[in-house]
Amino acid sequence: MAYRFQALPRDSVNRYGSDVNSIFHRFGCHRVVAPTGVLPQAADRLDTDFSRLYPGEILIDVELLNIDAASFVQMEEAHGATGVAAAILDTVRTRGKQHNPVTQSGGMLVGRIAGLGTPRPDLPVGTRIATLVSLSLTPLVIDEIIEVHHASHQIAIRGRAVIFGSGIFARIPPDLPLAVSLAVLDVCGAPARVARFFTRSVASSITVVVLGAGGKSGLLAAAAAQAIGTAPPLLLGIDASEPACESARALGAFGHVIALDARNALQVLDWVNATTHGKLADLTVVCTTVPECELGAILATRNGGTVLFFSMATNFQRATLGAEGVGKDVTLEMGNGYAAGHADLAFSLVRANPRLREVLERRFVLK
């Protein structure tokens, strides 16, 4: 199929002297339908006319969506298990992207390259890739939902999508199952951020608390702490359900794991305080799929420690005002999903840790 290029007006340059047309293309502003003047993630609706490709765009034949956990759980609670597919179809038809209006999050996808707005010899048509940018900014058309996999939050579809010149992606590795690769890539920012914390720290021993320890981001965060710390850290895991706790225990990295509702801030504090003999956590990583876990994480962290929020259910106001309200001097870090080399790091953790790979395959490889 031939794709034609429709350029934007070339009547001005930005204040740095760069061509406005190229900036619009790189960040996807040309795909914004409404409102004007925003980038794709903030847009209410995106243009999904894929009969034309702009410079830098990559057209993808989509096979699988990996919906972020907070978004998937919210849709299940709002629409029931059988209503998730309809909710996704409605969102994509309305907005031109999978951008959950409640959680304001999306997920990512895997598919094969079907066309290029700019020729790239290193990316032949048919190359299988996973996007590393959110579905909340990715123009998407769904022709058919084939199957919804509730346990993994993954959805097999037939569809098409476009990523922009600024959009990062990874080639699917041949040595890992597809579903595992997609799950790992969806949260590969989490282990990268934990690894960065350890490279900054000069402490001889570190205590790490992971809320949502049995989920994919919690498991990878713990694996990173175990592998990268100069001395073995004390890892404490909290998750809401016993099956999730069993997944965390199966990793073999946690010293203690408990089934506890992370929204109960005082119970979280009591358990961490007792388990650490009053020292509390140097680093608390929030990987939960439900809101209102901010204060428990803050209370569980020592003064001078760090809370890394790697959850799309995090509320900025609750976190900042909550820390102030309880008089906690802790660093609150939002878990940017991108870090240089994050995909390679995450895959290396899975390859080097047989127990991590086994836990992920048990959960995500479709039987």
C-alpha positions as CSV (number, residue, x, y, z in Angstrom):
1,M,0.0,0.0,0.0
2,A,1.3,3.4,-0.9
3,Y,1.3,6.2,1.7
4,R,1.3,9.9,0.7
5,F,2.9,12.6,2.7
6,Q,0.9,15.7,3.6
7,A,3.1,18.4,5.0
8,L,2.1,21.1,7.4
9,P,2.5,24.8,6.5
10,R,6.1,25.9,6.4
11,D,5.5,29.5,7.3
12,S,7.5,30.0,10.5
13,V,10.4,28.7,12.6
14,N,10.5,28.3,16.3
15,R,12.6,30.5,18.5
16,Y,15.5,28.0,18.3
17,G,15.5,28.3,14.5
18,S,14.1,24.8,13.9
19,D,11.4,24.1,11.3
20,V,8.0,24.1,13.0
21,N,6.9,21.3,10.6
22,S,9.6,18.9,11.9
23,I,8.8,19.7,15.5
24,F,5.1,19.0,15.0
25,H,5.9,15.7,13.2
26,R,8.5,14.6,15.8
27,F,6.1,15.0,18.8
28,G,2.9,14.0,17.0
29,C,1.2,17.4,17.2
30,H,-0.1,17.0,13.6
31,R,-2.3,14.1,14.8
32,V,-4.1,16.2,17.5
33,V,-7.7,16.8,16.5
34,A,-8.8,18.6,19.6
35,P,-8.0,20.7,21.5
36,T,-5.5,22.7,19.6
37,G,-2.1,23.6,21.0
38,V,-1.5,20.4,23.0
39,L,0.6,17.3,22.6
40,P,-1.0,13.9,21.8
41,Q,-1.1,12.7,25.4
42,A,-3.1,15.7,26.5
43,A,-5.4,15.6,23.5
44,D,-9.1,14.6,23.7
45,R,-8.9,13.0,20.3
46,L,-6.3,12.0,17.8
47,D,-6.4,11.6,14.0
48,T,-6.3,8.0,13.0
49,D,-6.3,8.4,9.2
50,F,-3.5,6.1,8.4
51,S,-3.8,6.4,4.6
52,R,-1.1,9.0,4.9
53,L,2.1,8.8,7.0
54,Y,4.1,11.8,8.1
55,P,7.9,12.1,8.5
56,G,9.2,9.9,11.3
57,E,6.0,8.0,11.7
58,I,5.9,4.2,12.0
59,L,2.7,2.4,11.1
60,I,2.2,-0.9,13.0
61,D,-0.1,-3.8,12.5
62,V,-1.1,-4.4,16.1
63,E,-1.3,-7.9,17.6
64,L,-1.5,-7.4,21.3
65,L,-2.3,-4.6,23.7
66,N,-0.9,-4.5,27.2
67,I,-3.2,-2.3,29.3
68,D,-1.6,-0.8,32.3
69,A,-2.7,-2.5,35.5
70,A,-4.4,0.5,37.1
71,S,-6.5,1.1,34.0
72,F,-7.4,-2.5,33.6
73,V,-8.5,-2.9,37.2
74,Q,-10.5,0.3,37.0
75,M,-12.4,-0.9,33.9
76,E,-13.1,-4.3,35.5
77,E,-14.5,-2.6,38.6
78,A,-16.6,-0.1,36.5
79,H,-17.8,-2.4,33.7
80,G,-17.4,-6.0,35.0
81,A,-15.1,-8.6,33.6
82,T,-17.2,-9.0,30.4
83,G,-17.4,-5.2,29.8
84,V,-13.7,-4.5,29.5
85,A,-13.6,-5.1,25.7
86,A,-16.6,-2.8,25.1
87,A,-15.1,-0.1,27.3
88,I,-11.8,-0.2,25.3
89,L,-13.6,-0.2,22.0
90,D,-15.6,2.8,23.1
91,T,-12.6,4.7,24.3
92,V,-10.6,4.0,21.1
93,R,-13.5,5.0,18.8
94,T,-14.1,8.1,20.7
95,R,-10.6,9.3,21.4
96,G,-8.5,7.7,18.6
97,K,-6.3,6.2,21.3
98,Q,-6.6,3.9,24.4
99,H,-6.5,6.7,27.0
100,N,-8.6,5.7,30.0
101,P,-10.5,8.9,31.1
102,V,-10.5,7.8,34.7
103,T,-6.9,6.8,35.3
104,Q,-5.6,8.9,32.5
105,S,-3.3,6.0,31.5
106,G,-3.0,3.6,28.7
107,G,-0.5,0.8,28.3
108,M,1.6,-0.2,25.3
109,L,1.4,-2.6,22.3
110,V,3.2,-5.1,20.2
111,G,2.9,-5.6,16.5
112,R,4.8,-5.6,13.2
113,I,6.0,-2.6,11.1
114,A,3.6,-2.1,8.2
115,G,4.9,1.2,6.8
116,L,7.3,4.1,7.4
117,G,6.9,7.8,6.9
118,T,10.6,8.1,6.6
119,P,12.6,5.3,5.0
120,R,14.8,3.4,7.5
121,P,17.0,0.5,6.2
122,D,17.3,-0.8,9.8
123,L,13.5,-1.3,10.1
124,P,12.2,-3.5,7.3
125,V,8.5,-4.0,7.0
126,G,7.5,-7.0,9.1
127,T,9.9,-6.3,12.0
128,R,8.2,-7.1,15.3
129,I,8.4,-4.4,17.9
130,A,6.9,-3.3,21.2
131,T,6.2,0.4,21.8
132,L,7.7,2.0,24.9
133,V,5.4,5.0,24.9
134,S,1.9,5.0,26.4
135,L,-1.2,4.1,24.5
136,S,-2.6,7.3,25.9
137,L,-0.7,9.2,23.2
138,T,-0.6,6.5,20.4
139,P,-3.1,6.9,17.5
140,L,-4.9,3.5,17.4
141,V,-7.6,1.8,15.4
142,I,-9.1,-1.5,16.6
143,D,-10.7,-3.6,13.9
144,E,-11.4,-6.6,16.2
145,I,-10.8,-7.7,19.8
146,I,-9.9,-11.3,19.5
147,E,-9.5,-12.2,23.2
148,V,-9.2,-10.5,26.6
149,H,-6.7,-12.1,29.0
150,H,-7.7,-10.8,32.4
151,A,-4.9,-12.4,34.4
152,S,-2.2,-10.7,32.3
153,H,-4.2,-7.5,31.4
154,Q,-3.3,-8.3,27.8
155,I,-5.7,-8.1,24.8
156,A,-5.3,-9.8,21.5
157,I,-6.6,-7.6,18.7
158,R,-6.4,-6.8,15.0
159,G,-5.7,-3.2,14.5
160,R,-3.3,-0.5,13.4
161,A,-1.4,2.2,15.3
162,V,1.2,4.9,14.6
163,I,4.2,6.0,16.7
164,F,5.9,9.3,16.1
165,G,9.6,10.2,15.6
166,S,9.9,10.8,19.3
167,G,8.3,7.5,20.1
168,I,10.7,4.8,21.5
169,F,10.3,1.1,20.9
170,A,12.1,-2.2,21.3
171,R,12.5,-5.1,19.0
172,I,11.0,-8.3,20.5
173,P,13.8,-10.6,21.6
174,P,13.7,-14.1,20.1
175,D,14.7,-15.9,23.3
176,L,11.7,-14.8,25.5
177,P,8.0,-15.6,25.1
178,L,6.1,-12.7,23.5
179,A,3.7,-12.2,26.4
180,V,6.6,-12.0,28.9
181,S,8.5,-9.6,26.7
182,L,5.5,-7.3,26.5
183,A,4.8,-7.5,30.2
184,V,8.5,-6.7,31.0
185,L,8.6,-3.8,28.5
186,D,5.5,-2.3,29.9
187,V,7.1,-1.6,33.3
188,C,10.8,-1.6,32.4
189,G,11.1,1.9,33.9
190,A,10.6,0.5,37.4
191,P,13.8,-1.6,37.6
192,A,15.8,1.2,35.9
193,R,14.7,3.7,38.5
194,V,15.5,1.3,41.4
195,A,18.9,0.7,39.8
196,R,19.5,4.4,39.6
197,F,18.7,4.8,43.3
198,F,21.3,2.2,44.2
199,T,23.9,3.9,42.1
200,R,23.3,7.1,44.0
201,S,23.3,5.6,47.4
202,V,26.4,5.3,49.6
203,A,24.8,3.3,52.4
204,S,26.3,-0.1,53.2
205,S,22.9,-1.6,53.8
206,I,19.6,-0.6,52.4
207,T,16.0,-1.6,53.2
208,V,13.5,-1.6,50.4
209,V,9.7,-1.9,50.8
210,V,7.7,-2.8,47.7
211,L,4.0,-2.1,47.7
212,G,2.4,-4.3,45.0
213,A,5.2,-6.8,45.3
214,G,3.6,-9.6,43.4
215,G,2.9,-7.6,40.2
216,K,5.2,-7.3,37.3
217,S,6.7,-3.9,38.2
218,G,7.1,-5.0,41.8
219,L,8.8,-8.2,40.9
220,L,11.2,-6.4,38.5
221,A,11.9,-3.7,41.0
222,A,12.8,-6.3,43.6
223,A,15.0,-8.2,41.1
224,A,16.8,-5.0,40.3
225,A,17.4,-4.2,44.0
226,Q,18.7,-7.7,44.6
227,A,21.0,-7.7,41.5
228,I,22.4,-4.2,41.6
229,G,22.9,-3.4,45.3
230,T,26.5,-3.6,46.4
231,A,25.3,-5.4,49.6
232,P,22.2,-7.6,49.7
233,P,19.3,-5.3,50.6
234,L,16.6,-6.2,53.0
235,L,13.5,-6.5,50.7
236,L,10.1,-6.3,52.2
237,G,7.0,-7.1,50.1
238,I,3.4,-6.1,50.6
239,D,0.5,-7.1,48.4
240,A,-3.3,-7.2,48.8
241,S,-3.8,-10.9,48.0
242,E,-2.2,-14.1,49.0
243,P,-1.7,-15.4,45.4
244,A,0.2,-12.2,44.7
245,C,2.3,-12.7,47.8
246,E,3.1,-16.2,46.7
247,S,4.4,-14.8,43.4
248,A,6.6,-12.4,45.4
249,R,7.8,-15.2,47.6
250,A,8.6,-17.4,44.6
251,L,11.1,-14.8,43.4
252,G,13.3,-15.6,46.4
253,A,14.4,-12.0,46.8
254,F,12.2,-10.8,49.6
255,G,13.1,-11.4,53.2
256,H,9.5,-10.9,54.3
257,V,6.2,-10.8,52.4
258,I,2.8,-10.1,53.9
259,A,-0.8,-9.9,52.5
260,L,-1.9,-6.4,53.5
261,D,-4.1,-3.7,52.1
262,A,-1.6,-0.9,51.2
263,R,-4.4,1.6,51.5
264,N,-4.4,1.1,55.3
265,A,-1.5,3.4,56.1
266,L,-1.3,2.7,59.8
267,Q,-1.2,-1.1,59.2
268,V,1.6,-0.6,56.6
269,L,3.5,1.5,59.1
270,D,3.1,-0.9,62.0
271,W,4.3,-3.9,59.9
272,V,7.3,-2.1,58.4
273,N,8.2,-0.6,61.7
274,A,8.1,-3.9,63.5
275,T,9.9,-5.8,60.8
276,T,12.8,-3.2,60.5
277,H,12.9,-2.7,64.3
278,G,12.0,0.9,63.9
279,K,14.5,1.8,61.1
280,L,11.8,1.9,58.4
281,A,12.6,1.9,54.6
282,D,15.4,3.7,52.8
283,L,13.4,3.2,49.6
284,T,9.7,2.4,49.2
285,V,8.5,1.5,45.7
286,V,4.8,1.9,45.0
287,C,3.6,-0.5,42.3
288,T,0.0,-0.9,43.3
289,T,-3.0,-0.9,41.0
290,V,-5.4,1.0,43.3
291,P,-5.4,4.6,44.5
292,E,-4.9,5.8,48.1
293,C,-1.6,4.0,48.8
294,E,0.5,7.2,49.0
295,L,0.4,7.8,52.7
296,G,1.2,4.2,53.7
297,A,4.3,4.4,51.5
298,I,5.3,7.7,53.1
299,L,4.9,6.5,56.6
300,A,6.9,3.4,55.9
301,T,9.9,5.4,54.8
302,R,12.5,6.9,57.1
303,N,13.1,10.6,57.2
304,G,15.6,11.3,54.5
305,G,14.5,8.3,52.5
306,T,12.9,8.1,49.1
307,V,9.4,7.0,47.9
308,L,9.3,6.0,44.2
309,F,5.7,6.1,42.9
310,F,5.6,3.7,39.9
311,S,1.8,3.4,39.8
312,M,-0.7,5.1,37.5
313,A,-3.1,5.3,40.5
314,T,-0.8,7.8,42.3
315,N,-2.3,11.1,43.2
316,F,0.2,14.0,43.3
317,Q,-1.8,16.1,45.8
318,R,-2.4,13.1,48.2
319,A,1.3,12.4,48.1
320,T,2.7,15.9,48.6
321,L,0.1,17.1,51.1
322,G,0.1,13.8,52.9
323,A,3.8,13.9,53.5
324,E,3.5,17.5,54.8
325,G,0.6,16.6,57.0
326,V,2.4,13.8,58.8
327,G,5.7,15.8,59.0
328,K,7.7,13.4,56.9
329,D,10.9,14.7,55.2
330,V,11.1,12.2,52.4
331,T,11.9,12.5,48.7
332,L,8.9,11.8,46.5
333,E,9.9,10.6,43.1
334,M,7.5,10.1,40.2
335,G,8.4,7.0,38.2
336,N,9.2,8.3,34.8
337,G,8.6,5.3,32.6
338,Y,11.6,6.1,30.4
339,A,15.2,5.8,31.4
340,A,18.1,5.3,29.1
341,G,18.8,1.6,28.6
342,H,15.7,0.6,30.6
343,A,14.6,-2.2,28.2
344,D,18.0,-3.8,28.0
345,L,18.3,-3.7,31.8
346,A,14.9,-5.3,32.3
347,F,15.6,-8.1,29.8
348,S,19.0,-8.7,31.4
349,L,17.3,-9.2,34.8
350,V,14.9,-11.7,33.4
351,R,17.7,-13.6,31.5
352,A,19.9,-13.7,34.6
353,N,17.3,-14.6,37.1
354,P,15.6,-18.0,36.4
355,R,13.2,-17.6,39.3
356,L,12.0,-14.2,37.9
357,R,11.5,-15.7,34.5
358,E,9.6,-18.6,35.9
359,V,7.2,-16.4,37.8
360,L,6.6,-14.2,34.8
361,E,6.1,-17.1,32.5
362,R,3.7,-18.7,34.9
363,R,1.6,-15.6,34.9
364,F,1.8,-14.2,31.4
365,V,2.4,-17.1,29.0
366,L,-1.0,-18.0,27.7
367,K,-1.8,-21.6,28.0
